[in-house]
Amino acid sequence: MSTVLAERRGPALWLTLNRPEAANALSRALVADLSKALRDISGEKGERTRAVVITGAGERAFCAGADLKERSTLTLDETRAYLDALNEAFDAIEALPQLTIAALNGVAFGGGLELALACDLRVAMNGAEMGLTEVRVGIMPGAGGTRRLPRIVGDARAKDLILLGRRISAANAMGIGLVHLVAADLRVAVDSVVAELTACAPLGVAQAKRALSGAPERECYEVVLASEDRNEGLRAFSEKRRPVFRGK
């Protein structure tokens, strides 16, 4: 059985990390399966998938981070190869043109939180905990945490969380902007976000994501300026109706 399960839920594709017996830890097999799922999404034709949601199996953990039992058996070169694959997977998530949502159904520590940080939005269950706790096991964040966390919460808070390996609650994470929404029913909350997304132009979302990631804003705007969706948006406004965007 794959360690990453795919489930279509309307315009959203849910990817579930499927190692509940190991708190959905990031084994080499899971990272390979996640990378394959991301390649499948990238190769999609049309605009079937508007959002990619990543969550964990079970009720205990979104992802507890690296599989330390497996890690202890790897050589240094094997560990380096694992880190390369992990970073490639998280960078691929960040590069997807679709909106990406981390649905934190439980704890998210170390690489698990780094996975969530690679997503555009983070929605957490009540009671979830999270942290970049690597310094407490003798290492440091190695899959983008030191780059992405400061962009989201600011340098001072990021240093406090990373250098002391702090764990924080979902409520506190929301207070500092790390989490966008805390909910009792994760699926209902994510479905609500996806429903909002369907009113937005796919090209507009994709190009706005590019600009937010550092691409020149005017370059991104030129893509939407010449699009059919822009013309549809203008027509719908003048006709006082909801636009029907086609991602073209």
URUR-V79672 format. One record per backbone hydrogen bond with DSSP energy under -0.5 kcal/mol. NH is the residue of the N-H (numbers start at 0). CO is the residue of the C=O. E is the energy in kcal/mol with one decimal. If there is no record, write none. Layout:
nh:NH co:CO e:E
nh:NH co:CO e:E
//
This chain:
nh:4 co:15 e:-2.5
nh:6 co:13 e:-2.4
nh:8 co:11 e:-3.3
nh:11 co:8 e:-1.7
nh:12 co:50 e:-2.6
nh:13 co:6 e:-3.2
nh:13 co:11 e:-0.6
nh:14 co:12 e:-0.5
nh:14 co:52 e:-3.6
nh:15 co:4 e:-2.9
nh:15 co:13 e:-0.5
nh:16 co:14 e:-0.6
nh:16 co:54 e:-2.8
nh:17 co:2 e:-3.7
nh:18 co:16 e:-0.6
nh:21 co:18 e:-2.0
nh:22 co:19 e:-1.5
nh:23 co:18 e:-3.2
nh:24 co:21 e:-1.4
nh:25 co:64 e:-3.1
nh:26 co:24 e:-1.7
nh:30 co:26 e:-2.3
nh:31 co:27 e:-2.1
nh:32 co:28 e:-2.4
nh:33 co:29 e:-2.8
nh:34 co:30 e:-2.3
nh:35 co:31 e:-2.0
nh:36 co:32 e:-2.3
nh:37 co:33 e:-2.2
nh:38 co:34 e:-2.1
nh:39 co:35 e:-2.2
nh:40 co:36 e:-1.8
nh:41 co:37 e:-2.4
nh:42 co:38 e:-1.7
nh:43 co:40 e:-1.6
nh:49 co:10 e:-3.3
nh:49 co:47 e:-0.7
nh:50 co:10 e:-1.4
nh:51 co:98 e:-2.6
nh:52 co:12 e:-2.6
nh:52 co:50 e:-0.5
nh:53 co:100 e:-2.8
nh:54 co:14 e:-2.5
nh:56 co:16 e:-2.4
nh:61 co:106 e:-1.9
nh:62 co:106 e:-2.1
nh:63 co:22 e:-2.0
nh:66 co:25 e:-0.9
nh:67 co:65 e:-1.3
nh:70 co:66 e:-2.9
nh:71 co:67 e:-1.9
nh:72 co:69 e:-1.7
nh:73 co:70 e:-1.4
nh:78 co:74 e:-2.4
nh:79 co:75 e:-2.4
nh:80 co:76 e:-2.1
nh:81 co:77 e:-2.2
nh:82 co:78 e:-2.5
nh:83 co:79 e:-2.2
nh:84 co:80 e:-2.2
nh:85 co:81 e:-2.6
nh:86 co:82 e:-2.6
nh:87 co:83 e:-2.3
nh:88 co:84 e:-2.1
nh:89 co:85 e:-2.3
nh:90 co:86 e:-2.7
nh:91 co:87 e:-1.9
nh:92 co:88 e:-1.8
nh:93 co:89 e:-2.1
nh:94 co:90 e:-1.7
nh:95 co:91 e:-0.8
nh:95 co:92 e:-1.0
nh:98 co:49 e:-1.6
nh:100 co:51 e:-2.7
nh:101 co:120 e:-2.9
nh:102 co:53 e:-3.0
nh:102 co:100 e:-0.7
nh:103 co:101 e:-0.9
nh:103 co:122 e:-3.2
nh:104 co:102 e:-1.2
nh:106 co:59 e:-1.8
nh:107 co:128 e:-2.1
nh:108 co:62 e:-1.5
nh:109 co:130 e:-2.1
nh:111 co:108 e:-2.6
nh:112 co:109 e:-0.8
nh:113 co:109 e:-2.1
nh:114 co:110 e:-2.0
nh:115 co:111 e:-1.7
nh:116 co:112 e:-2.5
nh:117 co:113 e:-1.1
nh:117 co:114 e:-0.5
nh:118 co:115 e:-1.4
nh:119 co:99 e:-0.7
nh:120 co:99 e:-2.1
nh:122 co:101 e:-2.8
nh:123 co:180 e:-2.8
nh:124 co:103 e:-2.7
nh:125 co:182 e:-1.7
nh:127 co:124 e:-2.0
nh:129 co:167 e:-2.3
nh:130 co:107 e:-1.9
nh:132 co:130 e:-1.2
nh:135 co:132 e:-1.8
nh:136 co:133 e:-2.3
nh:137 co:134 e:-0.8
nh:138 co:133 e:-1.9
nh:146 co:143 e:-0.8
nh:147 co:143 e:-3.0
nh:148 co:144 e:-1.9
nh:150 co:146 e:-0.8
nh:151 co:147 e:-1.3
nh:151 co:148 e:-0.7
nh:152 co:148 e:-2.8
nh:153 co:149 e:-1.8
nh:157 co:153 e:-2.1
nh:158 co:154 e:-2.7
nh:159 co:155 e:-2.0
nh:160 co:156 e:-2.4
nh:161 co:157 e:-3.0
nh:162 co:158 e:-2.4
nh:163 co:159 e:-0.9
nh:165 co:160 e:-1.3
nh:167 co:129 e:-3.0
nh:169 co:127 e:-1.6
nh:172 co:168 e:-2.5
nh:173 co:169 e:-2.2
nh:174 co:170 e:-1.7
nh:175 co:171 e:-1.2
nh:176 co:173 e:-1.1
nh:177 co:172 e:-2.2
nh:178 co:172 e:-1.2
nh:179 co:121 e:-2.7
nh:180 co:121 e:-1.1
nh:182 co:123 e:-2.6
nh:185 co:183 e:-0.6
nh:188 co:184 e:-2.1
nh:189 co:185 e:-2.6
nh:190 co:186 e:-2.8
nh:191 co:187 e:-1.8
nh:192 co:188 e:-1.6
nh:193 co:189 e:-2.6
nh:194 co:190 e:-2.3
nh:195 co:191 e:-1.7
nh:196 co:192 e:-1.9
nh:197 co:193 e:-1.5
nh:198 co:195 e:-1.5
nh:199 co:196 e:-2.4
nh:204 co:200 e:-2.5
nh:205 co:201 e:-2.6
nh:206 co:202 e:-2.8
nh:207 co:203 e:-2.2
nh:208 co:204 e:-2.3
nh:209 co:205 e:-1.8
nh:210 co:206 e:-2.2
nh:211 co:207 e:-2.5
nh:212 co:208 e:-1.5
nh:213 co:210 e:-1.5
nh:214 co:209 e:-2.3
nh:219 co:215 e:-2.0
nh:220 co:216 e:-2.6
nh:221 co:217 e:-2.1
nh:222 co:218 e:-0.8
nh:222 co:219 e:-0.5
nh:223 co:219 e:-1.2
nh:224 co:220 e:-2.5
nh:225 co:221 e:-1.3
nh:226 co:223 e:-1.6
nh:227 co:247 e:-1.5
nh:230 co:226 e:-1.3
nh:231 co:227 e:-2.5
nh:232 co:228 e:-2.6
nh:233 co:229 e:-2.1
nh:234 co:230 e:-2.4
nh:235 co:231 e:-2.9
nh:236 co:232 e:-1.9
nh:237 co:233 e:-2.1
nh:238 co:234 e:-2.2
nh:239 co:235 e:-0.6
nh:239 co:236 e:-0.8
nh:240 co:235 e:-2.3
nh:244 co:242 e:-0.7
//
